[in-house]
Amino acid sequence: MDPFFILALALSSKPMIFINPPWTTFFKGEKVLLTCNGSHFYAPGKTKWYHKGKMLQETSGNNIRVNSSGTYKCTTNNSPLSDSVTLTFSPVLLIMRIPYPVFEGDSLILQCQEKDNSTLTQVTYYKNKKPFSAFNQNSSVFIPQARLSDRGRYSCTAVKHKLWKIISNEAVLHIHELFSHPVLETTDSQPIEGSAVTLRCEIWIPPQKSNIQLHFSFFRDPRIMLLSHSIAGEFQISKFWKEDSGSYWCEVETVYPQVYKQSHPIMMSARRIPITGVHIEVQPHGGHVIGGQKLVLLCSVAEGSGTITFSWYKEGTEAILEKKIQQSLVAEFTISAVRENDSGKYYCTVDNNSSLIPSNSVSITVKRNGRGSFIAVITVALGSVLGFIAVALLVYFKHQRKSGQNFSTDLPRSLPIQIQGTMESNACTQLKLQEIHSDETPVVEDVIYSEVWSTQQGKEEADASEKPPLDKDYSVIYLVVKKTETQGDSTGSSQIMNESNRDTTDGF
């Protein structure tokens, strides 16, 4: 059991009077020992005794002997006054013996006793002046498990020596509660939706029965069991929602003897907080996104309770982009890969069945994916590198030419090119250009050259594949190409200078 709960019970407990022998009715002249048994939470000290409402005696201990009828009370070391005990010292010949104290669940014996212990016959027991049990011989009444309903005034009649009938006094049977009627308490009977609530089933246990084992159960209408047979006297609802509203109660029972009690129900209802402070924000911050990236729109509220509906919209369209229903103050909508047509203004609305509140709007700008530009940059850079390599190779080859090395054999040759042209001279001659192989003609710097041989005009055109005869003489035309700039022409022009040398190949 919760220590705080035990302490609360202890502070409200009262001492109790024990009687020895454990009866409340005695024959006149007998003496009875009374003991004031206070709670162990109070320090031992002097005991004050009261008889018929007046101070009787103060004792250093907690015992006193008495022989007078009436009510008795006691207090120990400033504790509350105990419950009263009524003792009867009767001058009659027959008395009703009733034990004291009696608690719920206790077994007890009711006994009809004659003063001289004479033999009795035809014994009859009465409760509230009504007979409920009768015996031919003197016998006791056994009650195996006392209930609060057994409370009442008891008496008996008997025949003594088979001659005359004798009647006892009336004795009151007091049955004390094993524990008080439970009371269900709550930290808040109208909690805010989503807040925590604690239910506590409070009882009072007399100090004489402080060691009993109890089980607690908590219920909600229509008899929904929330917690069953717990040794703890409280139950916590971590989050109380609107649907948790209703009637609540608790039950307490002992393991043995079986005593069961139920609290009165209490009504609990959740309070709903209206939505305020609706806000939308975008991730990444600023709302500038590159096509293909993820976009997150966060919708949040500053205050609100209950089940909340979040909805996202794009301005200019009526369709809901996303809707989420949850019991939290923040929700998010995600576009996994944005496109250019996702650009625009967005907002959200929030509703908890009390009001529909829109948020501010945020602007989203989607930029083109920069991957194409990146590839273009890489292509230009690669072209620049290749161009640089080509220029370097040209410079290198030129330098090698000036050094006199012949690379013509290293270069691949194309198929022979045939060019047919007309040369103007006194004698019109058709010239054919024929490729000269490197093994026949050396390389001359800055000279374009070709072998030229002629045929008689008017003859049929020779076969293109025909080669000049070996025994014939033929000419070589050298073309020296130079670049000059003419006045007024910023682009410059090319001037071709022709030089003709009619040497034979042996002249080379």
Disulfide bonds with the S-S distance in Angstrom:
Cys36-Cys74 2.01
Cys112-Cys156 1.88
Cys201-Cys250 2.05
Cys299-Cys348 2.06
